[in-house]
Amino acid sequence: MNRKPILLVEGDAGNRDLFLEACREAGLGHVPVVARDGEEALRLLSPPLASAAPLHPAVVVFALPALGGMEGLRRIKAAAPDTRPIPVVVFSAARNREDVGLCYAAGANAYVVKPEAFSELVQAVRAIDRFWCGLNRLPYRQKLAFVPVRRSDVSGAGNRPAAAMSGP
């Protein structure tokens, strides 16, 4: 199976190495792409040069040192229509409700308290890979348009989003 990569945003070299080791231990068939901060992640997701191909990860794992990376998270979610649907899983040592709420308000799709034991980190990496890289589907390179839905197709009236391809 050809899975899209995980983009790991982690500024601390030790934590970055630990996460990458957990990925190896978890048996991921790919090595995550690494960005050292939100700015580097944005350059990978939306390169400034038209000739550079943007990275299309399945998920961004954003390791927040408390709330220091919140601006990077906001900017990834607000940068361009192509980056908004990319799921962001926040890894943080912060456990309080306020921090969790602020991350969701900034656009996080999931919030995981950093596990203390390495074995738990390996399990978390497997779960992230299985769901976000395996089961979840994203509208990459697609423009969403609304098309009418016949009442016989679904119960209730309304429109549903349909994808129209705009590129490879």
N, C-alpha and C positions, 0 to 999 in steps of 0.2 A: 504494500500500500504506500502510495506517495503522499505523505502528510506534509502540510505546511508547517514551517518551523515555529518554535517559541522564540519570542524576542524577550530577553532578560534585560531589564534596566536595573543595574546595581552598581553603586559607586564604590563600595568597599571590596577590595580585592579578595580578602579572606572569605567574605560571604559569597562572593561571586564564584570562587573556586569550590566552596562547599556545595552550592547549588548545582554546579556543573558535575561534581562528583556524584551527587544524588541522581542526576539525570543518567549518568553512566550506570550506576547501581540499579536504577529503575528499568534499565534495558530499553531506553528510548532508541528508536532507529535513526535518530538524528541528533545533532549537537545544536543547542540553542544558539541563536545569534545574540551577541552581547553588545549592549550600549552602556556606557559608564554614567550617563545622566540623561535627563529628558531632552536636552538639546541634541545630543547624538542620536537618540531614538527618533526624534522628529526628522533629522537629516536622512535616516534610513527609510522612514516611512514616506516622506515627501521630499525627495532630493531636489535641490534648487536648480540643478541642470536638467533641461528637458531630455537630454540624451541618456541620463542615468535612469535605470529601471528602479521603481520603488519596491521596497520589501513588502511582501504580502504575508505577514505572519498569521497563524491561526489564533494566537493570543499573545498579549503583552503581559509579562509578569513584572510588575513594577514594585521593586523593593523600596519602601519608603522609610527613611530614617526619621521616625516619628512622623512629623508632617512636612519635613523639608522638601519632599518631592511633589507636593500638592500642585504647584504651578506647572510642573512638567505634565502631570496627569491632565490638568485642565487644557493645556495647549494641545496635547495629543487628541483629545476629544473635540477640540474646536478648530483644529488646523485646516482640515479640508474635508469635503464630503466622503472622500475615499478612506479617511482614517476614523471617522466617527463610528462605523459599525465594528471596528476591531475591538474585541473584548479585552478589557484590562482587569487582571487579577492583581489586587494589591497584597503584598506580603509585608507585614509590619509587626514589630514587637508590641506596638500599642494595643491595649485590650479595652480601652474605655469606649463607651457608646458615642461620645462626642467625636472622637477621631474617626470611628467607623462611619458615622453619619456624614461627616465632612467629605470622606472619600467617595461615598455613594453620591453625594450632592455634586461632586466634581466630575462624575461620570464613570466611576468604577463599576464593573459588572459583578465583582466578587471581592470579598475581603477575607484573607486568611491570616490568622495570627501565626507568626513564624514558630514552627514546632521546635521544642527544645532538644528532642532526641533525633539523631540522624535517621534512625529507622522510620520515624514519623515524617521526616522531610521526604524520604524516598517514597513513602505512601502518598504524600500530598502531590509530589511530582507525577506519579503514576495516574492519580485521579485527574489532575489538570490535563495531562496528555490524552488520557482516554476520552474525557468529555470534550474539551475545547479543541483538540487537534483531530479527534476521531469522529465524534458524533455530531458536533455543532457544525452548522453550515453558515457561511457568510456570503453577502452579495458582492464579492469582489468584481471590479470592472463591470458593474452592472448599474444601470440607471433604473430606479424604481418608478413605475408608472401605475396609475390606478386604472383598472379595467372593470367594467360592470360584471357582476356575478349574477347568474340566473338564480331565481329562488329555488329551483330544483337542485342546484349545486350545493347549497348550504341552507340551514334553517335561518330565517331572518333575512332582512333586506340589507343592502349596503354594497360597498366596494371592497375589494381586497387588493393588496399590492401584488404586482406581477413584475418579473424581472425581464428586462430587454438587454441583451448583450451589447456592450459598446466596445469590446476589445478582447484580446486573448485572455 
